[in-house]
Amino acid sequence: MSDTVEIKIETAPFDARFPNTNQSKHCWQSYSDYYKCINARGEEFTPCKEFKKVFQSICPSEWVSKWDEQREEGTLPFKVTV
């Protein structure tokens, strides 16, 4: 008997708002949308999880770390509240 574990690898789906190969704005928008969404609906709201999956997939981790620090310090240069 084989103990095989199936691994599903996904990346961000195509978004017609961001057709170019440079995904910087898509990254920023998904990060922003995620925090706006959880502030409005909570972390368990399924559409919020989709935003998180996208930004974790396409954003450089250094950007996310920097934005997380700025968000915690209240110095993030864009609003993530509704």
C-alpha positions as CSV (number, residue, x, y, z in Angstrom):
1,M,0.0,0.0,0.0
2,S,1.4,3.4,-1.0
3,D,1.2,6.5,1.1
4,T,1.0,8.9,-1.7
5,V,0.1,12.5,-0.9
6,E,-1.4,14.6,-3.7
7,I,0.0,18.2,-3.9
8,K,-2.0,20.8,-5.7
9,I,0.1,23.7,-7.0
10,E,-1.8,26.8,-8.0
11,T,-0.9,30.4,-8.9
12,A,-3.0,33.5,-9.3
13,P,-5.7,33.2,-11.9
14,F,-5.8,35.5,-14.9
15,D,-7.3,38.9,-14.1
16,A,-8.4,41.0,-17.1
17,R,-7.7,44.2,-15.2
18,F,-4.0,43.4,-15.3
19,P,-3.2,42.0,-18.8
20,N,0.4,43.0,-18.9
21,T,3.3,40.9,-17.7
22,N,4.3,43.4,-15.1
23,Q,2.1,42.3,-12.1
24,S,3.2,45.0,-9.6
25,K,-0.2,46.7,-9.6
26,H,-2.0,43.3,-9.4
27,C,0.2,42.4,-6.4
28,W,-0.5,45.7,-4.6
29,Q,-4.3,45.6,-5.4
30,S,-4.6,42.0,-4.1
31,Y,-2.8,42.9,-0.9
32,S,-4.9,46.0,-0.4
33,D,-8.1,44.1,-1.3
34,Y,-7.3,41.3,1.2
35,Y,-6.9,43.7,4.1
36,K,-9.9,45.7,3.2
37,C,-11.9,42.5,2.9
38,I,-10.9,41.0,6.2
39,N,-11.5,44.4,7.9
40,A,-15.0,44.4,6.5
41,R,-15.9,40.6,6.6
42,G,-13.3,38.7,8.6
43,E,-10.5,36.4,7.8
44,E,-12.8,33.3,7.3
45,F,-14.8,35.0,4.5
46,T,-13.9,32.9,1.4
47,P,-13.4,35.8,-1.1
48,C,-10.9,37.3,1.3
49,K,-8.9,34.1,1.2
50,E,-8.7,34.3,-2.6
51,F,-7.1,37.8,-2.4
52,K,-4.6,36.4,0.0
53,K,-3.8,33.5,-2.2
54,V,-3.2,35.8,-5.1
55,F,-0.9,38.3,-3.3
56,Q,1.1,35.5,-1.7
57,S,1.5,33.9,-5.1
58,I,2.6,37.0,-7.1
59,C,4.1,39.5,-4.6
60,P,7.8,39.4,-3.7
61,S,8.0,38.4,0.0
62,E,10.1,41.5,0.7
63,W,7.3,43.8,-0.4
64,V,4.8,41.9,1.7
65,S,7.1,42.0,4.8
66,K,7.6,45.7,4.3
67,W,3.9,46.4,3.9
68,D,3.1,44.2,6.9
69,E,5.5,46.3,9.1
70,Q,4.1,49.5,7.7
71,R,0.5,48.4,8.3
72,E,1.3,47.4,11.9
73,E,3.1,50.8,12.4
74,G,0.2,52.7,10.8
75,T,2.6,54.1,8.1
76,L,1.3,52.1,5.1
77,P,1.0,54.6,2.1
78,F,-2.5,53.4,1.2
79,K,-5.7,52.6,3.1
80,V,-6.6,49.1,3.9
81,T,-9.7,50.0,5.8
82,V,-13.2,50.5,4.4
